[in-house]
């Protein structure tokens, strides 16, 4: 799964950080 930063989606970004 790509990181939120890569996709630009805040939802996935939250999972990253």
Secondary structure, DSSP 8 states (H G I E B T S, - for coil): ---HHHHT-HHHHHHH-
